[in-house]
Amino acid sequence: MRHAAMVCRELDCGSAVAATSRKMSEGDEEVGAWADCRGTESTLKECVDHYDAVLIWGAEVICLDSVRLMDGAERCSGRVEVKSHQSWTTVCEADFDRQDAEVVCRELGCGPPLTLQGALFGAGKLPFGTKEFQCRGTENHLLDCSTSDRGSACTRGSAVGLTCAGPDDVRLVDGSGRCAGAVEMYYSGGWRGVGAAEWSIKEAALVCGQLDCGSAVATRSTRDGTGTGVVIQCNGSESALRECRTHYVADKAEGAEVMCSDSVRLVDGTERCSGRVEVKPHQSWTTVCQGDFDRQDAEVVCRELGCGAPLTLQGTLYGKGELPFGTKEFQCNGTEDHLLTCSTSDRESTCTRGSAVELTCAEVRLVGEDSRCAGTVEIYRSGGWRRVKGYIWGLTEAAVVCRELGCDWPTQYGERRSDDGGQGLMIACTDFTSTLSHCSILDEALIWKTDALAICLGLLEKPTISISTPKKVSTSLKEPEVSRGHGFTITCSVQPQYPGGSFYLGLPRNGTSHTQIAVNHSASFFFSAADESHQGDYSCVYENQVTFEFEQSLVPMSYTGNFSSESEALRLTVSGPSLSAVVARMLVVPSVMLIVCSSIFLVFRKWSHILTGHLSGQQDSIELVSLQPTVKEEQDVERGA
């Protein structure tokens, strides 16, 4: 449609309404030019063209020569311009209302009007028209509406801007609801079935998004025998099915069926099975808060969307989103088929904008070994896991699978004898950096004697690390503490996968390590007395040698590799005073006490002497006074004599 719009604009014929490809009848082929446009050109001659090409398909365009939308972001938005007397004019905002907008949107093959305001898409350079439109809203063409002379002048900043909804040009029919069924597209004046020759889950996702039906769950081709229809060819950059290259065919033998999830979707992810979780509980989409969602809920969502097991569950990886948060906390047990059938409860706390939950589910898995990073390859298709056959299987495909599973790089790839009758899928990837969705995956009931095998570097599960002391045990990574001088034990363990192996405990000082043979998939390292050198980060490294049997080109082979995995870091804090502090305390405290005691003794001795002398003098004075008679007493004695 972008190419058609360029042709109409170059011919001064308004907006493009339809673009079709018509297959030439046998014998009518002609020599012409093949135009390959990137979408950035302003004229057709700027496209890369190939002359003297025999044309089997011809391009047909229908332009609307009476009204157009200019300078908008999409073909259904822009500044309204009308061609009334062989010349284009700008429409004044005062001359245009909601009923007029409905007619223009319908005439351009777009959906209903969304916004109507002035100067949104620039003032333009054309003069204003002299008529005011008076549509009823039911007309098919704007120039069929009644008009009247404008009563006032129109200023340059009041050119009317219009945005219509995208054209409702795709639907799903003969299914269980509006979000499941056979794909039909409104094309050249009628609804036509869509061919599935180049149909994949990417095209299905476009249909589900265009219908506001959430994520695409499954798609398949059907031998419907409907005859005429269209064949779609998309390159992955489109936002709607109408933007894909469309070919009209008169003998379409295959149709496409799509099933969407109308209650949950993953948005803004790098792949179909990754993104921000959004839920539609009551006819409107809401964002799911990270605090309302756990591993069991993720298992249900991945299953509902036709993906594999959940790989990662975290927040703000795929953006914050613009939708409001839901009010419920999900409480799934992990076995449900649909998220909205899980139990819920009211959220106890508010959810901040940066805590939208992000989920990545697997679309591929490795089975038949004791590790999720080794085994025969299976891909989730149409509600079930399908084997990938060894046909054209190589290092490129193995690299894509290992990276998709978060298992690093493949150390080996090959084939194994099939035990499922030989039917399965075929996968072909273009380069090592591809993702699974960009690889070609053919489902043609391929019969092949071997299944594809991949062995990745991330073979071993990540070990866990914990610390224990005589007082308490800590299995978390929240900086456990050990008292200085006390003993402690660090334990490394790993989930049972392969027998044997060794653990290396990395110590915080000078990059040293201790090594022990794994016994029952664990090893313990004892330290008799904690001091300053034991404070810091510890980590466990598990190493093991594993042997695999497989085939390459039907020749039996074996591979033995040394694999390793490392735990998260555990930071240990040693609490309590150091030895130097203890020694200093032992020397300083007695000295201080001796000085204090001496001072007290000297003070007491000095003041006790003074106090004793004062008390003695006071006592003598009392005795002298008591022995001397007063004058009155002497006179009394003399009178008595």
C-alpha positions in Angstrom: 0.0 0.0 0.0 3.0 2.3 0.6 4.0 1.8 -3.1 0.4 2.5 -4.2 0.3 5.8 -2.2 3.5 6.9 -3.8 2.0 6.3 -7.3 -1.2 8.2 -6.5 0.8 11.1 -5.0 3.1 11.2 -8.1 0.1 11.3 -10.4 -1.7 14.0 -8.2 -4.5 11.5 -7.8 -5.1 11.8 -4.0 -4.9 8.9 -1.6 -4.4 5.2 -2.5 -7.5 3.2 -1.7 -6.4 -0.2 -2.9 -3.4 -2.0 -4.4 -3.5 -5.4 -6.0 -1.3 -7.8 -7.9 -2.9 -9.5 -10.8 -1.5 -12.6 -12.4 -1.1 -12.3 -16.2 -3.0 -14.9 -18.2 -0.9 -17.4 -20.0 0.4 -15.8 -23.3 -0.3 -12.3 -22.0 3.0 -11.9 -20.3 4.9 -8.8 -21.3 8.3 -7.2 -20.9 8.3 -4.4 -18.3 10.0 -3.1 -15.2 10.2 -4.6 -11.7 10.2 -2.0 -9.0 11.8 -2.8 -5.6 11.0 0.0 -3.2 12.3 0.4 0.4 9.5 2.8 1.5 11.6 5.9 1.8 11.3 7.1 -1.8 9.1 10.0 -2.9 8.7 8.9 -6.5 8.5 5.5 -8.2 11.6 6.2 -10.3 13.7 6.4 -7.1 13.1 2.7 -6.5 15.6 0.1 -7.6 14.1 -1.1 -10.9 14.9 -3.9 -13.3 13.9 -3.3 -16.9 13.4 -5.8 -19.6 11.8 -8.2 -17.1 9.1 -10.6 -18.2 6.1 -9.7 -16.1 4.0 -12.6 -14.8 2.3 -10.4 -12.2 1.1 -6.9 -12.9 0.4 -4.1 -10.3 -2.9 -2.4 -10.1 -3.7 0.7 -8.0 -6.9 2.5 -7.2 -6.6 6.2 -6.2 -9.2 8.5 -4.7 -9.1 11.7 -6.7 -11.3 13.9 -4.6 -10.0 13.8 -1.0 -6.7 13.0 0.7 -4.9 13.1 4.1 -1.5 14.7 3.9 1.6 14.7 6.2 0.2 12.1 8.6 2.1 9.2 10.2 -0.1 6.6 8.5 -2.3 6.7 5.4 -5.4 7.1 7.6 -4.2 10.3 9.3 -3.2 13.8 8.1 -4.4 17.2 7.0 -7.6 17.1 5.1 -7.4 18.4 1.5 -10.2 18.3 -1.1 -10.1 18.5 -4.9 -13.4 20.2 -6.0 -12.6 21.9 -9.3 -9.4 20.3 -10.6 -7.4 21.9 -7.9 -6.6 20.8 -4.3 -7.6 23.1 -1.4 -7.2 22.9 2.3 -10.3 22.4 4.5 -10.9 24.9 7.3 -11.5 23.5 10.8 -14.7 25.5 11.1 -16.1 24.0 7.9 -15.7 20.4 9.1 -17.4 18.4 11.8 -17.8 14.8 13.1 -20.3 13.8 10.4 -17.9 15.1 7.7 -15.0 13.1 9.2 -17.1 9.9 9.2 -17.6 10.3 5.4 -13.9 11.0 4.7 -12.7 8.0 6.8 -15.2 5.7 5.0 -14.3 7.1 1.6 -10.6 6.4 2.2 -11.3 2.8 3.4 -10.3 3.6 7.0 -12.0 2.9 10.3 -14.1 5.5 12.2 -12.7 8.9 13.1 -10.6 9.1 16.3 -9.4 12.7 16.5 -10.4 15.9 14.8 -8.5 19.1 15.5 -6.7 21.9 13.8 -3.0 22.4 12.9 -2.1 18.9 14.1 -0.4 18.1 10.8 0.8 21.5 9.8 -0.9 24.5 8.1 -0.1 23.4 4.5 0.6 25.6 1.6 -2.6 25.3 -0.4 -5.4 28.0 -0.2 -8.6 27.3 1.8 -11.7 26.2 0.1 -14.8 28.5 0.1 -17.4 25.9 1.1 -18.5 24.5 4.5 -19.4 20.8 4.3 -22.8 19.7 5.8 -22.7 15.9 5.7 -25.2 13.7 7.4 -22.5 11.0 8.0 -24.0 8.4 5.8 -22.6 9.5 2.5 -19.9 7.4 0.7 -18.1 10.4 -0.8 -17.4 13.9 0.7 -18.3 15.7 -2.5 -21.8 14.1 -2.4 -22.5 16.1 0.8 -24.4 19.4 0.9 -22.3 22.6 1.2 -22.8 26.2 2.0 -20.7 29.4 1.7 -18.4 30.0 4.6 -19.5 32.8 6.9 -16.1 33.9 8.1 -12.5 33.9 7.0 -10.2 31.0 7.9 -6.7 31.7 9.4 -3.6 29.7 8.4 -3.4 27.8 11.7 -6.9 26.3 11.4 -6.4 23.6 8.7 -8.3 20.6 9.9 -6.4 17.5 11.0 -8.1 14.1 11.0 -7.0 10.7 12.3 -9.2 7.7 11.4 -8.9 4.2 12.9 -7.0 1.6 10.9 -9.2 -0.1 8.3 -11.1 -3.1 9.5 -9.8 -5.2 6.7 -9.1 -8.5 8.4 -11.3 -11.0 10.3 -11.4 -14.6 11.5 -14.4 -16.6 10.5 -15.9 -20.1 11.2 -14.1 -20.4 14.5 -15.0 -20.5 18.2 -15.2 -16.7 18.3 -13.9 -13.5 16.8 -10.4 -14.3 17.9 -10.1 -17.7 16.2 -10.9 -19.1 12.7 -10.0 -18.8 9.1 -8.3 -15.6 8.0 -10.1 -13.3 5.5 -9.0 -10.0 4.2 -11.1 -7.2 2.7 -9.5 -6.8 -0.7 -10.7 -5.2 -4.0 -14.2 -4.6 -2.8 -14.9 -7.9 -1.0 -13.8 -10.4 1.7 -11.3 -13.0 0.4 -9.6 -15.9 2.0 -5.9 -15.6 2.7 -3.5 -18.1 1.3 -1.0 -19.8 3.5 1.9 -20.5 1.0 4.2 -18.2 3.0 2.1 -18.1 6.2 3.8 -18.4 9.6 3.3 -17.4 13.3 4.6 -13.9 12.5 1.7 -13.2 10.2 -0.7 -14.7 12.7 0.7 -12.3 15.3 -0.2 -9.4 13.0 -3.8 -10.6 12.7 -4.2 -11.0 16.5 -2.7 -7.6 17.1 -4.9 -5.9 14.5 -8.0 -7.5 16.0 -7.0 -6.6 19.6 -7.0 -10.3 20.3 -3.9 -10.6 22.3 -1.0 -12.9 21.3 -1.1 -15.5 18.5 -1.2 -19.0 20.0 -1.2 -21.2 16.9 -1.7 -21.1 13.1 -2.0 -23.7 10.4 -2.7 -24.0 6.7 -5.9 -25.8 5.5 -6.9 -27.3 2.2 -10.1 -25.3 2.0 -10.5 -25.3 -1.8 -12.1 -21.8 -1.7 -10.7 -20.8 -5.0 -10.1 -17.1 -5.4 -8.2 -15.3 -2.6 -5.0 -13.5 -1.7 -1.5 -14.6 -0.8 0.3 -12.5 1.8 4.1 -12.0 1.9 5.4 -10.1 5.0 9.0 -9.2 5.9 8.5 -8.8 9.6 8.5 -5.0 9.9 4.8 -4.4 9.4 2.3 -3.4 12.1 -0.8 -4.6 10.2 -1.5 -7.3 7.6 -2.5 -4.7 5.0 1.1 -3.4 5.0 2.4 -6.7 3.7 2.8 -7.4 0.0 -0.5 -8.8 -1.3 -1.0 -10.9 -4.4 -4.5 -11.7 -5.8 -4.8 -15.3 -7.1 -7.7 -17.0 -8.8 -6.9 -20.5 -7.8 -6.0 -20.4 -4.1 -6.0 -23.9 -2.8 -4.8 -23.3 0.8 -6.2 -21.1 3.5 -4.7 -19.9 6.9 -6.3 -20.4 10.3 -5.3 -18.5 13.4 -6.0 -18.9 17.1 -5.4 -15.9 19.4 -5.4 -15.6 23.2 -8.0 -12.9 24.0 -7.2 -12.8 27.7 -3.4 -12.6 28.1 -0.5 -11.3 25.9 3.2 -10.6 26.0 4.0 -7.1 24.7 7.2 -5.4 23.4 9.3 -8.6 23.7 12.1 -9.7 21.3 10.2 -12.8 20.4 6.6 -14.1 20.3 7.1 -15.9 23.7 8.6 -12.9 25.6 7.5 -9.6 26.7 5.6 -7.6 29.3 2.6 -9.5 30.7 -0.8 -7.8 30.1 -4.2 -9.3 31.0 -7.7 -8.5 29.7 -10.1 -9.4 32.5 -13.0 -7.1 31.7 -12.8 -6.0 28.0 -9.8 -3.8 28.7 -6.1 -4.6 28.9 -4.2 -4.0 32.2 -0.5 -4.5 33.2 0.4 -7.2 35.7 2.4 -6.1 38.7 5.6 -8.1 39.5 4.4 -8.6 43.1 1.2 -10.2 41.9 2.9 -12.9 39.7 5.1 -15.9 40.5 6.5 -19.0 38.9 3.2 -20.9 38.9 1.4 -18.0 37.2 4.2 -17.9 34.6 3.8 -21.6 33.8 0.1 -21.0 33.1 0.7 -18.0 30.8 3.4 -19.8 28.8 1.1 -22.8 28.4 -1.9 -20.6 27.4 0.2 -18.8 24.7 1.4 -22.1 23.2 5.0 -21.6 24.4 7.4 -23.8 26.4 8.3 -23.6 30.1 9.1 -20.1 31.6 12.8 -19.2 31.4 13.0 -15.8 33.1 10.6 -13.8 35.3 11.6 -10.3 36.2 10.6 -6.6 36.0 11.2 -3.7 33.6 13.0 -5.7 31.0 10.6 -4.8 28.2 9.6 -1.3 29.4 7.1 0.1 31.9 4.1 0.2 29.6 1.3 2.8 29.6 -1.7 0.7 30.8 -2.9 0.9 34.4 -2.1 -2.0 36.7 -4.8 -4.6 37.6 -6.1 -4.8 41.1 -5.8 -8.6 41.6 -3.0 -10.9 42.6 -2.9 -14.2 40.8 -2.7 -17.5 42.8 -2.3 -20.2 40.2 -1.2 -23.7 41.1 0.6 -24.1 37.8 -1.7 -26.7 36.2 -4.4 -24.4 34.8 -4.8 -23.9 31.1 -5.9 -20.2 31.3 -4.7 -17.4 33.6 -8.2 -16.0 34.2 -9.3 -19.4 35.6 -6.8 -19.1 38.5 -7.8 -17.9 41.9 -7.1 -14.3 42.7 -7.0 -12.0 45.7 -7.0 -8.2 46.2 -3.6 -6.7 46.1 -2.4 -5.6 49.6 0.0 -2.8 48.4 0.3 -0.3 45.6 2.3 -1.1 42.5 4.8 1.4 41.1 5.3 2.1 37.4 8.7 0.4 37.2 7.4 -3.0 38.5 5.5 -4.4 35.5 6.3 -8.1 35.3 8.3 -9.4 32.3 8.2 -13.0 31.2 10.2 -15.1 28.7 9.0 -18.6 27.8 10.8 -21.2 25.8 9.8 -22.2 22.3 12.4 -25.0 22.1 13.8 -27.6 24.4 16.4 -30.4 24.6 15.2 -33.8 25.9 16.6 -37.2 26.6 19.5 -36.2 28.8 19.9 -35.2 32.5 20.4 -31.6 31.6 18.1 -29.0 30.0 21.1 -27.9 27.9 21.7 -31.2 26.1 19.6 -33.7 24.1 17.4 -34.1 21.1 15.7 -30.9 19.9 11.9 -30.3 20.2 10.0 -27.2 19.1 6.5 -26.2 20.5 4.1 -26.2 17.5 0.3 -26.1 17.4 -0.2 -27.0 21.1 2.4 -29.7 21.3 6.1 -30.5 21.2 7.5 -31.7 17.9 10.8 -33.4 17.1 13.3 -31.6 14.9 14.8 -34.0 12.4 18.5 -34.3 11.6 18.0 -33.2 8.0 20.3 -30.2 7.2 20.9 -29.9 11.0 24.3 -28.1 11.6 26.3 -25.8 13.9 24.3 -22.7 12.9 21.0 -24.3 14.0 22.6 -25.7 17.2 24.0 -22.3 18.1 20.5 -20.7 17.8 18.9 -23.4 20.0 21.6 -23.2 22.7 21.4 -19.4 22.9 17.6 -19.4 22.9 17.7 -21.7 26.0 20.3 -19.5 27.7 22.8 -22.4 27.5 25.7 -20.5 25.9 27.5 -22.0 22.8 27.2 -25.6 21.4 30.2 -27.8 22.2 28.8 -30.5 19.9 26.0 -31.2 17.6 24.8 -34.3 15.7 22.0 -36.7 15.3 20.3 -39.7 17.0 18.3 -42.5 15.7 14.6 -41.6 15.8 12.2 -43.5 17.9 9.0 -41.8 16.9 8.4 -43.2 13.4 10.6 -40.6 11.7 8.2 -37.7 11.3 9.0 -34.2 12.5 10.0 -30.7 11.7 12.9 -29.3 9.7 14.7 -26.1 10.8 17.1 -24.0 8.8 18.8 -20.8 10.2 20.7 -18.2 8.2 23.4 -17.2 10.7 24.6 -17.8 14.3 23.0 -14.6 15.5 19.5 -15.5 14.3 16.6 -16.1 16.7 14.4 -19.1 16.4 11.5 -17.0 15.0 13.7 -15.9 12.1 14.7 -19.4 11.2 12.7 -21.4 8.6 10.7 -24.1 10.3 8.9 -26.4 7.9 6.1 -28.7 9.1 5.6 -31.0 6.1 5.5 -34.3 8.1 9.1 -34.8 7.2 10.2 -38.4 7.4 13.9 -38.8 8.4 15.6 -41.5 10.3 17.5 -39.3 12.8 16.6 -36.5 15.3 18.7 -33.3 15.8 21.0 -33.3 18.8 22.7 -30.3 20.6 25.1 -30.3 23.5 25.6 -26.8 25.0 28.3 -25.3 27.3 25.7 -24.5 29.9 25.2 -28.2 30.5 25.5 -28.3 34.3 23.0 -26.8 36.6 24.2 -23.8 38.7 25.4 -25.0 42.1 24.2 -23.4 45.4 26.4 -22.1 48.2 25.5 -21.9 51.9 27.3 -21.3 55.2 26.7 -22.7 58.7 28.1 -21.8 62.2 27.6 -23.4 65.6 25.1 -20.7 66.4 23.1 -20.4 63.2 22.7 -21.6 59.6 22.3 -19.2 56.6 21.3 -20.4 53.1 20.6 -17.0 51.7 22.9 -14.5 50.0 22.2 -11.7 52.4 25.7 -11.3 53.8 25.7 -13.8 56.7 27.9 -13.0 59.7 30.4 -15.1 61.6 31.8 -14.1 65.0 35.5 -13.7 65.0 37.4 -16.7 66.3 34.4 -19.0 65.7 34.5 -21.9 63.2 32.3 -22.0 60.2 31.5 -24.4 57.3 30.7 -23.5 53.6 28.8 -26.1 51.7 28.6 -26.4 47.9 25.8 -28.5 46.3 24.2 -29.1 42.9 21.1 -30.8 41.7 21.7 -34.4 40.7 22.5 -34.7 37.0 25.6 -36.7 36.4 27.7 -38.8 38.9 31.0 -37.6 40.2 32.6 -34.2 39.7 34.5 -31.8 41.9 33.8 -28.5 43.7 36.2 -25.6 43.8 35.6 -23.0 46.5 36.9 -19.6 45.6 38.3 -17.7 48.6 38.3 -13.9 49.0 42.0 -13.6 49.7 44.6 -13.6 46.9 42.4 -15.5 44.5 43.1 -18.9 46.2 40.7 -21.9 46.3 40.1 -25.2 48.0 39.1 -28.3 46.0 37.0 -31.4 47.1 35.5 -34.4 45.3 31.7 -34.2 45.2 30.1 -36.7 47.5 26.3 -37.1 47.0 26.5 -34.0 44.7 27.9 -31.8 47.5 31.1 -30.9 49.4 31.8 -29.0 52.6 34.7 -26.8 53.5 35.5 -26.2 57.2 37.3 -23.2 58.7 38.3 -23.5 62.3 38.5 -19.8 63.3 37.3 -16.8 61.5 39.5 -13.7 61.2 39.9 -10.7 58.9 41.2 -12.8 56.0 37.9 -14.8 55.8 35.8 -11.7 55.1 34.7 -11.2 51.5 33.0 -13.1 48.6 32.9 -16.9 48.2 31.7 -18.9 45.2 31.4 -22.6 44.3 32.5 -23.9 40.9 31.3 -27.4 39.9 33.2 -29.3 37.3 32.4 -32.7 35.7 33.3 -34.7 32.7 30.4 -36.1 30.6 30.3 -38.5 27.7 27.6 -38.5 25.0 26.8 -41.0 22.2 25.4 -39.7 18.9 25.7 -39.9 15.1 26.9 -37.7 12.3 25.8 -38.7 8.8 24.6 -42.0 10.3 28.1 -42.8 11.6 28.2 -43.6 15.4 30.4 -41.2 17.4 31.0 -40.2 21.0 32.0 -36.9 22.6 33.5 -36.3 26.1 33.6 -32.8 27.3 34.7 -31.0 30.5 31.9 -28.8 31.7 31.6 -26.3 34.6 29.2 -24.0 36.2 29.5 -21.3 39.0 27.2 -20.4 41.8 26.2 -16.9 42.8 28.6 -15.1 45.1 28.1 -15.3 48.9 29.6 -12.4 50.9 30.7 -13.3 54.4 31.1 -10.7 57.2 33.3 -11.4 60.2 32.0 -9.6 63.3 33.7 -8.8 66.6 36.9 -7.0 67.6 40.2 -7.9 66.0 43.2 -9.5 67.9 45.1 -6.2 68.1 42.0 -4.6 69.6 41.8 -7.3 72.2 45.5 -7.0 73.1 45.2 -3.3 73.3 42.2 -3.6 75.6 44.0 -6.1 77.8 46.9 -3.6 78.2 45.1 -0.3 78.4 42.2 -1.2 80.7 44.4 -2.5 83.6 46.7 0.6 83.2 43.7 2.9 83.3 42.3 1.1 86.3 45.7 1.4 88.2 45.9 5.1 87.5 42.4 5.7 88.6 42.9 3.7 91.8 46.2 5.4 92.6 44.6 8.8 92.1 41.7 7.9 94.4 44.2 6.7 97.1 46.3 9.8 97.0 43.2 12.1 97.1 41.7 10.1 99.9 45.0 10.2 101.9 45.4 14.0 101.6 41.8 14.8 102.5 41.7 12.3 105.3 44.7 14.0 107.0 43.1 17.4 106.7 39.8 16.1 107.9 41.4 14.3 110.9 43.3 17.5 112.0 40.2 19.6 111.8 38.1 17.2 113.9 40.9 16.9 116.6 41.2 20.7 117.0 37.5 21.1 117.4 37.4 18.4 120.1 40.2 20.1 122.2 38.4 23.5 122.1 35.3 21.9 123.5 37.2 20.3 126.4 39.0 23.7 127.4 35.8 25.6 127.4 34.1 23.0 129.6 36.9 23.2 132.4 37.0 27.0 132.8 34.3 28.4 135.3 32.4 31.5 134.4 32.5 34.8 136.4 29.0 34.2 137.6 29.9 30.7 138.8 32.8 32.2 140.9 30.6 34.8 142.5 28.1 32.2 143.5 30.9 30.2 145.1 32.2 33.2 147.1 28.7 34.1 148.4 28.2 30.5 149.5 31.5 30.6 151.4 
